Amino acid sequence: MVRAATSEEGQLRFAMFKRYIPHTFSGLASESAQGFLEECHSILRTMDIVEMSGVAFTTFQLKGTTHQWWRAYELGSLADVASLTWVQFSEMSLRKCVPQSLRDVWRTEFEQLRLGTMSILGYAVRFSDLARHAPALVASVRGRVHRFIEGLRHKIRFNMARELESYVSFQQVVGIARQLEGM
């Protein structure tokens, strides 16, 4: 009985996901793997099911060579594919679909990213977009916070020095920096 209910619930969630009309992705050069993953993640986050069903629903949208790649991965994987987290899946997908040279450009851009004339919010969005391509540089919350603060203007960075000494989330640091931005 529980299995049938879970299956029925899963079908309802999938039907709701499909109502958002997510794009498909076949891996053609004219398609953006990053854009595809971001669109699916946005829908899944809205539905509050990123970790519950994100990989399964997103892989359903794969077509052509990306579908073949995923099927080969599923068949050849020793690990339980259902236990892949969204982050693991998206990183694996980007490694498969985005050329290393482009990922290297993004990593370098992340390493050189500074607030400059951007707003704090704009900087935070760009920081998060590029951080995906340099996971070793932001492997911990503390590392992510430290790297974010390093890119701020001196006055804001100076006022945030204590944030490096305490445990705060990335979102909290962005909020504090936004408050200090107008000073």
C-alpha positions in Angstrom: 0.0 0.0 0.0 2.7 2.5 0.9 4.6 1.7 -2.3 1.5 2.4 -4.4 0.9 5.7 -2.6 4.5 6.7 -3.0 4.3 5.9 -6.7 1.1 7.8 -7.1 2.6 10.8 -5.2 5.6 10.6 -7.5 3.4 10.6 -10.5 1.6 13.7 -9.3 4.9 15.5 -8.6 6.1 14.6 -12.1 2.9 15.8 -13.7 3.3 19.1 -11.8 6.9 19.3 -12.9 5.8 18.8 -16.6 3.2 21.6 -16.2 6.1 24.0 -16.0 7.1 22.9 -19.5 10.8 22.3 -18.9 13.0 22.4 -21.9 14.7 19.2 -23.1 18.5 19.0 -23.5 20.3 17.0 -26.2 23.8 18.3 -25.9 23.9 20.2 -29.1 26.5 23.0 -29.3 23.6 25.6 -29.7 22.2 24.5 -26.3 23.4 25.7 -22.9 23.9 22.9 -20.4 24.2 25.4 -17.6 21.0 27.1 -18.7 19.2 23.8 -18.9 20.3 22.8 -15.4 19.4 26.2 -13.9 15.9 26.1 -15.4 15.3 22.6 -14.1 16.7 23.6 -10.7 14.5 26.6 -10.5 11.4 24.5 -11.2 12.4 21.9 -8.7 13.3 24.5 -6.1 9.9 26.1 -6.6 8.3 22.7 -6.0 10.6 22.0 -3.1 11.7 18.7 -4.5 15.3 19.3 -5.6 16.8 16.4 -3.7 13.7 14.2 -3.6 13.1 14.0 -7.4 15.5 16.4 -9.1 17.9 14.0 -10.8 15.0 11.7 -11.9 12.9 14.5 -13.3 15.8 16.3 -15.0 17.2 13.1 -16.6 13.8 12.5 -18.1 14.3 15.8 -20.1 17.6 14.5 -21.6 17.4 13.6 -25.3 19.7 12.3 -28.0 23.4 11.9 -27.0 22.8 13.2 -23.5 20.1 10.6 -23.0 22.5 7.9 -24.3 25.2 9.1 -22.0 22.8 9.0 -19.0 21.6 5.5 -19.8 25.2 4.3 -20.1 26.0 5.9 -16.8 23.0 4.2 -15.1 23.8 0.8 -16.6 27.5 1.0 -15.8 27.3 2.7 -12.4 28.2 0.6 -9.4 26.7 3.3 -7.2 23.0 3.7 -6.6 22.0 6.3 -9.2 18.9 7.3 -7.1 21.3 8.5 -4.3 23.0 11.1 -6.5 22.5 14.6 -5.0 21.6 17.5 -7.2 25.1 19.0 -6.9 26.7 15.7 -7.8 24.5 15.3 -10.8 24.9 18.9 -12.1 28.6 18.8 -11.7 28.8 15.5 -13.5 26.5 16.8 -16.3 28.6 20.0 -16.7 31.8 17.9 -16.9 30.2 15.9 -19.7 28.5 18.7 -21.6 30.7 21.7 -21.2 34.2 21.7 -22.7 37.1 21.8 -20.3 38.4 25.0 -21.9 35.2 26.8 -21.2 35.1 25.5 -17.6 38.7 26.8 -17.2 37.7 30.2 -18.4 34.9 30.3 -15.8 37.2 29.1 -13.1 39.7 31.9 -13.9 36.9 34.4 -14.0 35.8 33.3 -10.6 39.3 33.6 -9.2 39.6 37.1 -10.5 36.0 38.2 -9.6 35.8 41.4 -7.6 32.8 43.6 -6.6 34.0 46.5 -8.7 31.0 48.6 -9.8 28.5 45.8 -9.4 25.9 45.9 -6.6 26.4 43.4 -3.8 23.4 41.4 -5.1 24.8 41.3 -8.6 28.2 40.3 -7.2 26.6 37.5 -5.1 24.7 36.1 -8.1 27.8 36.2 -10.3 29.9 34.7 -7.4 27.4 31.8 -7.0 27.2 31.2 -10.8 31.0 31.0 -11.2 31.7 29.2 -7.9 30.3 26.0 -9.4 33.3 25.8 -11.6 35.8 26.1 -8.8 34.5 23.8 -6.1 37.9 23.3 -4.5 38.1 27.0 -3.8 34.8 27.0 -2.0 34.7 23.5 -0.5 33.4 24.7 2.9 31.0 27.4 4.0 33.9 29.2 5.7 35.9 29.0 2.4 33.0 30.3 0.4 32.4 33.2 2.9 36.1 34.1 2.9 36.4 34.1 -0.9 33.3 36.3 -1.2 34.5 38.8 1.4 37.9 38.9 -0.4 36.2 40.2 -3.5 34.5 43.1 -1.8 35.7 46.7 -1.8 38.2 47.5 1.0 35.7 49.5 3.1 33.1 46.8 3.1 35.7 44.0 3.6 37.2 45.9 6.6 33.7 46.2 8.2 33.1 42.5 7.7 36.3 41.3 9.3 34.5 39.8 12.3 32.3 37.7 10.0 35.4 35.6 9.2 35.8 34.9 12.9 32.3 33.6 13.5 30.2 31.0 11.8 27.8 32.6 9.4 26.2 31.3 6.3 26.9 32.6 2.8 23.4 34.2 2.7 24.0 36.0 6.0 27.3 37.4 4.7 25.5 38.6 1.5 22.8 40.3 3.7 25.4 42.0 5.9 27.4 43.2 2.9 24.2 44.6 1.3 23.6 46.6 4.6 27.1 47.9 4.5 27.0 48.7 0.8 25.3 52.0 1.3 27.7 53.2 4.0 
